[in-house]
Amino acid sequence: MRKAVNLLLVLAALATTFQAGACYHQRTGVSAREAARPIVHYVCPMHPQHISDRPGECGACGMALEPVYVEDHPAPAGRARRLPPEAVGVSVRQQQLIGVKLETVAAASGSHTLRLPGRIVPDELRVYSLNAGLEGTIREVAPVTTGSRVHRHQVLGTYTAPDFLLAVQSYILAVEGLDKLKVNRLKDAAANAPGDASTLTTDAREPKLPPIISRNDGGLVVNSGSSNFQQRIDRLHLLGMSDLQIEEIRRMRDVPASIKIVAPVDGTVLSRNVRPGWKFARGEEWFRIADLRRVWVLVDVPGAEITHVRPGQEVRLEVPNQGQSFTARVSDIAPQVDAETRTFKVRLEAENPGEALRPDMFVDVELPVAFSPTISVPADAVLDTGLRKTVYVEQGPGEFDPREVEIGWRRGGRVEILRGLAPGDRIVASGTFLVDSESRMRHAPMRAAR
């Protein structure tokens, strides 16, 4: 029993001696390593403004001061370490830990695609309004509603008016008078023709005479010089009568029971304001029809991008969730600015086969923008406090100096630099916020001392 107790005491003494030796060796090694690393000063980890030239405790919290080594403030080779007042030193190891990436500034040109929403509206030059030329009553209405597609000369409804009968009768009398004038012209032509005029048929002589009534883009035109007859045709136009119905009256020489309301073009009904029995006043609108084979696209372009937009520029349109794309061209840029959004209204013109683009539909507009050679940096490289914009520029290995810059456009994750940087400068492109935080920590004592 006595031997066992002695053996345990010997083993305990050996263990204690070994542990003491290990601690001494470790402390000696650490001290040797620390001695090999020059110390700049000592700082409290909780209160960075508390700095001391010798180890000790923080007077504010009692924590042990930690050493700050020279390697945390790397100096450029060949000169002593003296940082500018606002500069910060970040070692290579620290840069790797906080993810700092550097980039060399260069001036370059390029292009960017500006993606904006656009709204489809009818082409104002292809919108037709059918209005009443006088008071009347709607008799019949075709089964067309807002959004219906109609064809040219399609009858949309009929109506009667108090002055309708008198206007048509005056027109019929004028037509009969023109017929007599035509016969007299044929007789005069036959009398002046050489040879036996009696052998000439009416069909042979008529092609030699100019037509009394012809058609052009503006409708029916009287070629006889009779302004009185032209006024009767214009009167029927004011009643809302189409050229087809006017010619039908001229052929039939009969007063129709009502006046037809016909579609002037192939298009889509934008509004319908008629119903059977409705008594309308002069000037009221019956239908509004739009030819949607070509449409406008209205886009709000930011003021910073408007200088890159020019008439005739080709633009790509895409209908969301449908996979359809179209090509449009810039036709006009409104001179005024929207007071609320501070944007410019840009109008695009697009061909619309199959009328896939409908009014008030929203589309995605891809506007290509090309810019001249300029200096641009990653957006993360610029610290914007609202009062100033700062970029950290490398002055030497591990040494960064904050430099105030003036910025221009922002696009594609990059920012244009108008002033403050020059080609060849190396800047902090990523991790700028952490470098700025390190700078604030390092210079907090200096600010507190002021």
C-alpha positions in Angstrom: 0.0 0.0 0.0 2.8 2.3 0.9 4.5 1.6 -2.4 1.4 2.5 -4.4 1.0 5.8 -2.7 4.7 6.7 -3.4 4.3 5.7 -7.0 1.3 8.0 -7.4 3.2 10.9 -5.8 6.1 10.4 -8.2 3.8 10.4 -11.3 2.0 13.6 -10.1 5.4 15.3 -9.7 6.5 14.3 -13.1 3.2 15.6 -14.7 3.5 18.9 -12.9 7.1 19.3 -14.0 6.2 18.5 -17.7 3.3 21.0 -17.7 5.4 23.7 -16.2 8.1 23.1 -18.8 5.7 23.2 -21.7 4.2 26.5 -20.4 7.6 28.0 -20.1 8.6 26.8 -23.6 5.4 28.1 -25.1 5.7 31.5 -23.3 9.3 31.7 -24.4 8.4 30.9 -28.0 5.6 33.4 -28.1 7.7 36.0 -26.5 10.4 35.3 -29.1 7.9 35.6 -31.9 6.4 38.7 -30.5 9.8 40.2 -30.1 10.5 39.5 -33.7 7.3 41.5 -34.7 7.7 45.2 -34.1 4.8 46.7 -32.3 3.5 50.1 -33.3 1.3 50.7 -30.2 -1.3 49.1 -27.9 -5.0 49.6 -28.2 -8.1 48.6 -26.3 -10.3 46.3 -28.4 -13.4 47.8 -27.0 -12.3 51.5 -27.0 -10.1 52.1 -30.1 -9.5 55.7 -29.1 -7.5 54.4 -26.1 -3.9 54.0 -27.3 -0.8 53.4 -25.3 2.9 53.0 -26.1 3.2 50.2 -23.5 1.1 47.2 -22.5 -1.4 47.6 -19.7 -5.1 47.9 -19.1 -7.7 50.1 -20.5 -8.7 52.9 -18.1 -12.3 52.8 -19.3 -13.1 49.1 -19.1 -10.1 47.4 -17.6 -9.5 45.1 -20.5 -5.9 44.2 -21.5 -4.5 46.3 -24.3 -3.7 44.4 -27.5 -0.6 45.1 -29.6 -0.8 46.5 -33.1 2.0 45.2 -35.2 3.9 46.9 -38.1 2.7 44.2 -40.5 -0.8 45.6 -40.0 0.5 48.9 -41.3 2.7 47.8 -44.2 5.1 50.5 -45.5 6.1 50.8 -49.1 9.6 49.5 -49.7 12.4 52.0 -49.5 10.7 54.5 -47.1 9.5 54.8 -43.6 5.9 54.1 -42.7 4.0 57.5 -42.6 0.4 57.4 -43.7 -1.4 60.5 -44.9 -3.9 61.8 -42.3 -6.9 60.3 -44.0 -5.2 57.2 -45.5 -5.6 53.6 -44.2 -3.2 50.7 -44.2 -4.6 47.2 -44.9 -2.2 44.3 -45.1 -2.4 41.7 -47.8 -3.7 39.2 -45.3 -6.4 41.5 -44.2 -7.4 42.3 -47.8 -7.8 38.5 -48.4 -9.9 38.1 -45.2 -12.3 41.0 -45.9 -12.5 40.3 -49.7 -10.8 43.4 -51.0 -10.4 43.5 -54.8 -8.4 46.1 -56.8 -9.1 47.4 -60.3 -7.0 49.6 -62.6 -9.0 52.6 -63.9 -9.2 53.0 -67.7 -11.2 55.0 -70.2 -13.3 52.9 -72.5 -16.4 53.2 -74.7 -19.2 50.7 -74.9 -22.9 50.1 -75.1 -25.7 49.4 -72.8 -29.3 48.2 -73.2 -31.8 50.4 -71.4 -34.9 48.3 -70.5 -38.0 50.4 -69.9 -41.8 49.7 -69.9 -43.8 51.0 -72.8 -47.6 51.5 -73.3 -49.4 50.9 -76.6 -51.6 53.7 -77.9 -53.3 54.1 -81.3 -51.6 56.1 -84.0 -53.4 59.5 -83.8 -53.1 59.9 -87.6 -55.0 56.6 -88.0 -58.0 57.3 -85.6 -61.3 58.2 -87.3 -64.2 59.8 -85.5 -67.7 59.4 -86.9 -69.8 62.5 -85.8 -73.3 63.7 -86.5 -73.6 66.6 -89.0 -77.0 67.5 -87.8 -79.8 66.5 -85.4 -81.4 63.1 -85.9 -82.5 59.8 -84.6 -80.7 56.4 -84.7 -82.9 53.7 -86.3 -80.7 50.6 -86.5 -77.4 49.6 -85.0 -75.1 46.8 -86.2 -73.9 44.2 -83.6 -70.5 45.9 -83.1 -69.2 46.9 -79.7 -66.1 48.5 -78.3 -63.2 46.3 -79.4 -64.9 44.8 -82.4 -63.0 44.7 -85.7 -64.8 46.2 -88.6 -64.1 46.4 -92.3 -64.1 49.4 -94.7 -67.6 50.3 -95.9 -69.2 48.1 -93.3 -72.6 49.4 -92.2 -72.5 50.2 -88.5 -76.0 51.7 -88.3 -78.7 53.9 -89.9 -80.4 57.1 -88.9 -82.9 59.7 -90.1 -82.8 63.5 -89.9 -85.3 66.3 -90.5 -83.1 67.9 -93.2 -82.3 64.6 -94.8 -85.1 64.5 -97.3 -84.5 68.1 -98.6 -80.8 67.5 -99.0 -81.2 64.3 -101.0 -83.9 65.8 -103.2 -81.7 68.8 -104.0 -78.9 66.4 -104.9 -81.1 64.4 -107.2 -82.3 67.5 -109.0 -78.6 68.6 -109.4 -77.8 65.2 -110.9 -80.5 65.5 -113.4 -79.3 68.9 -114.3 -75.8 67.5 -114.9 -77.3 64.8 -117.1 -78.8 67.5 -119.3 -75.5 69.3 -119.4 -73.9 66.1 -120.5 -76.4 65.6 -123.3 -75.8 69.2 -124.5 -72.1 68.6 -124.5 -72.5 65.5 -126.6 -74.6 67.4 -129.1 -72.1 70.2 -129.4 -69.3 67.7 -129.9 -71.3 65.9 -132.6 -72.1 69.2 -134.4 -68.4 70.1 -134.5 -67.2 66.7 -135.5 -66.1 66.2 -139.1 -68.1 63.9 -141.4 -71.6 62.5 -140.7 -72.2 63.1 -137.0 -75.4 61.1 -137.2 -73.5 57.9 -137.7 -71.6 58.4 -134.4 -73.1 56.6 -131.5 -73.2 58.0 -127.9 -70.7 55.4 -126.8 -68.3 56.5 -129.5 -68.5 60.2 -128.5 -68.6 59.9 -124.7 -65.0 58.7 -124.2 -63.8 61.9 -125.8 -65.4 64.0 -123.1 -64.0 64.5 -119.6 -66.2 63.0 -116.8 -68.4 65.4 -115.0 -68.0 63.6 -111.6 -64.8 61.8 -110.7 -63.2 60.4 -107.5 -60.0 61.2 -105.8 -58.6 60.7 -102.3 -60.9 63.4 -100.9 -64.1 61.7 -102.3 -66.4 62.7 -105.2 -65.4 65.8 -107.2 -67.4 67.7 -109.8 -65.3 68.5 -112.9 -67.9 70.7 -114.6 -67.0 73.8 -112.7 -70.4 73.8 -111.0 -69.8 74.9 -107.5 -73.5 74.6 -106.8 -73.4 70.8 -107.4 -70.3 70.4 -105.3 -72.0 72.1 -102.4 -74.8 69.5 -102.6 -72.3 66.7 -102.4 -70.6 68.4 -99.5 -73.9 68.8 -97.8 -74.5 65.0 -98.0 -71.1 64.4 -96.6 -71.9 66.6 -93.6 -75.0 64.5 -93.0 -72.7 61.6 -92.6 -73.4 59.9 -95.9 -70.6 57.9 -97.5 -69.5 58.2 -101.1 -71.0 54.7 -101.8 -74.4 55.8 -100.8 -74.1 59.1 -102.7 -73.3 57.2 -105.9 -76.1 54.8 -105.2 -78.5 57.7 -105.0 -77.1 59.1 -108.2 -77.7 55.8 -110.0 -81.1 55.0 -108.5 -82.4 58.6 -108.5 -84.5 57.6 -105.4 -84.5 58.9 -101.8 -83.4 56.2 -99.4 -85.3 55.5 -96.2 -82.4 56.3 -94.0 -78.7 57.3 -94.0 -76.1 54.6 -93.5 -73.2 55.0 -91.0 -70.3 53.1 -92.6 -66.8 52.4 -91.4 -64.2 54.5 -93.2 -61.3 52.0 -92.8 -60.5 48.5 -91.6 -59.9 48.9 -87.9 -61.0 48.4 -84.3 -63.9 50.2 -82.6 -62.5 52.3 -79.7 -65.8 53.7 -78.6 -69.5 53.2 -79.5 -72.1 55.8 -78.4 -75.2 54.8 -80.3 -78.3 52.8 -79.6 -81.6 52.4 -81.4 -84.0 55.3 -80.9 -81.2 57.6 -79.6 -81.8 61.2 -80.5 -78.5 62.9 -81.0 -77.5 66.5 -81.4 -75.2 68.0 -84.1 -71.5 67.2 -83.5 -72.0 64.2 -81.2 -69.8 61.2 -81.8 -71.3 58.0 -82.9 -68.2 55.8 -83.3 -64.4 56.1 -83.0 -62.4 53.7 -85.1 -58.7 53.1 -85.1 -56.5 51.5 -87.8 -54.2 49.4 -85.6 -51.9 48.1 -88.4 -49.5 50.6 -87.1 -49.4 51.8 -83.4 -47.5 54.1 -81.2 -45.5 53.1 -78.1 -45.0 55.7 -75.3 -41.9 55.3 -73.2 -40.7 57.4 -70.2 -37.0 57.8 -70.6 -34.9 59.2 -67.6 -33.3 62.6 -68.1 -29.8 61.2 -67.8 -30.4 58.8 -70.8 -32.3 61.1 -73.1 -29.2 62.4 -74.8 -28.6 58.9 -76.1 -32.0 58.7 -77.8 -32.4 60.0 -81.4 -35.2 59.9 -84.0 -34.9 56.9 -86.3 -33.2 54.7 -83.7 -34.3 51.1 -83.9 -35.8 49.6 -80.7 -36.9 46.1 -79.8 -40.3 45.4 -78.2 -41.3 42.3 -76.3 -44.7 41.3 -75.0 -44.4 39.9 -71.5 -45.2 36.2 -71.0 -46.0 35.8 -74.7 -42.7 35.4 -76.3 -43.6 37.8 -79.1 -41.1 40.5 -80.2 -41.5 43.5 -82.6 -39.3 46.1 -84.0 -40.0 49.8 -83.6 -38.4 53.1 -84.4 -38.1 56.3 -82.4 -40.3 58.9 -84.1 -40.5 61.8 -81.7 -39.1 63.1 -78.4 -41.4 65.4 -76.4 -39.7 68.6 -75.5 -41.4 68.9 -72.1 -40.4 67.0 -68.9 -42.9 65.1 -66.7 -43.0 67.2 -63.5 -43.6 64.1 -61.2 -41.2 61.5 -62.7 -38.7 63.9 -64.2 -38.7 61.8 -67.4 -39.1 62.6 -71.1 -41.9 61.1 -73.2 -40.5 59.3 -76.2 -42.8 58.0 -79.0 -42.0 54.9 -81.0 -43.8 53.7 -84.1 -44.2 50.0 -84.7 -45.8 47.9 -87.4 -48.6 45.7 -86.0 -49.3 42.7 -88.2 -52.3 40.8 -87.0 -53.0 43.6 -84.5 -51.2 41.7 -81.8 -50.4 45.0 -80.0 -53.6 46.3 -78.5 -54.2 49.8 -77.0 -53.2 50.2 -73.4 -51.1 47.0 -73.5 -47.7 47.2 -71.7 -44.6 45.9 -73.4 -40.9 45.7 -72.5 -38.8 48.1 -74.5 -35.1 47.4 -75.1 -33.3 50.7 -76.1 -29.7 50.3 -77.1 -27.5 53.1 -75.7 -23.9 53.7 -76.9 -21.6 56.0 -74.9 -18.3 57.6 -75.8 -15.0 56.7 -74.1 -15.2 57.6 -70.4 -13.9 56.5 -67.0 -16.2 54.1 -65.2 -15.8 52.1 -62.0 -17.9 49.4 -60.3 -20.8 50.8 -58.4 -19.5 49.1 -55.2 -16.3 51.2 -55.4 -18.1 54.5 -54.7 -19.1 55.3 -51.2 -22.0 57.8 -51.3 -22.8 59.5 -48.0 -25.2 62.0 -49.6 -22.8 64.9 -49.0 -19.8 63.4 -50.8 -18.8 60.5 -53.0 -15.5 58.7 -52.2 -13.3 56.2 -53.9 -10.3 54.6 -52.2 -7.2 54.8 -54.4 -4.1 52.7 -53.8 -1.0 54.9 -53.0 1.3 52.0 -52.3 1.2 48.3 -51.3 -1.5 48.1 -48.6 -2.0 51.8 -48.5 -5.3 53.4 -49.6 -6.2 57.1 -49.7 -9.9 58.2 -49.9 -10.5 60.5 -52.9 -13.6 62.6 -53.5 -15.1 62.1 -57.0 -17.9 63.4 -59.1 -20.1 60.8 -60.8 -22.3 60.8 -63.9 -24.5 58.0 -65.2 -25.2 54.7 -63.5 -25.9 51.6 -65.7 -25.0 47.9 -65.7 -23.5 48.0 -62.2 -21.0 50.7 -63.2 -20.7 54.4 -62.4 -19.2 57.1 -64.6 -16.5 59.2 -63.0 -16.5 62.8 -64.2 -13.8 64.1 -61.9 -11.4 62.7 -59.3 -9.8 59.7 -61.1 -7.4 59.3 -64.0 -6.5 56.3 -66.2 -4.0 54.1 -64.5 -5.2 54.7 -60.9 -5.7 51.5 -58.9 -8.8 51.6 -56.8 -10.6 49.4 -54.3 -13.4 47.8 -56.5 -14.8 45.4 -53.9 -14.8 45.5 -50.1 -14.8 49.3 -50.1 -17.2 49.5 -47.2 -14.9 47.4 -45.0 -11.9 49.5 -45.9 -13.8 52.6 -45.0 -14.8 51.0 -41.7 -11.1 50.2 -41.0 -10.3 53.8 -41.8 -12.9 55.1 -39.3 -11.6 52.7 -36.6 -8.0 53.7 -37.1 -8.8 57.5 -37.1 -11.3 57.5 -34.3 -8.7 58.4 -31.7 -7.5 61.3 -33.9 -11.1 62.6 -34.2 -11.7 62.2 -30.5 -8.5 64.2 -29.7 -9.7 67.2 -31.9 
